[in-house]
Amino acid sequence: MRGLTSLLLGITLWTPSLEASPEEGPSPTNHTEFSAGYQLMGPAQTWHGWNASLSRGFGSKGFGWVVDGGSVYPEGSPLTLLTTGPRFSYRADKDATLYAQVLAGVWIESGPDVLPIAYPGVGVDFRPDETLGFRLQLDWPLVTPFGVITAVPRVSAGIVIRPGTR
């Protein structure tokens, strides 16, 4: 599992970007960004935890790739999500970017239990500054090999850091 996570992280950081042409100007999604913050899963059961993601935008069409991880702590035992997938972004105005994503990966409970999952979601990034922002995200429903689980939406909020965008 550690090797897969390292591989996905490496691909996200080092894949060459498909640069926008000079006529198009700079792309609002053509950069690497890191996000970290709080996540809540529920409402059937309310689980609190943390979430972090690393994403890379490619070109001016709004396509990017995300590596996402986080944990919540039901009854004190960690439940960890490790996912990756495409993100499609749209810069609504100079201060807000809307996005939709489909993340796929694994749900790891304490012990040997690993479940493949998919989590479609939407979000908005508010950017008071080019290098720092704030993110609100909703992922729902949870898709598993056993069916769709609607009782476990994931809501997260956190900071977004875009290194090298000044």
Secondary structure, DSSP 8 states (H G I E B T S, - for coil): -HHHHHHHHHHHHHS------TTT---TT-SEEEEEEEEEE-SSS-EEEEEEEEEEEETTTTEEEEEEEEEE-GGGS-EEEEEEEEEEEEEEETTEEEEEEEEEEEEEESSS-EEEEEEEEEEEEE-SSSSEEEEEEEE--EEETTEEETT--EEEEEEEE-TT--
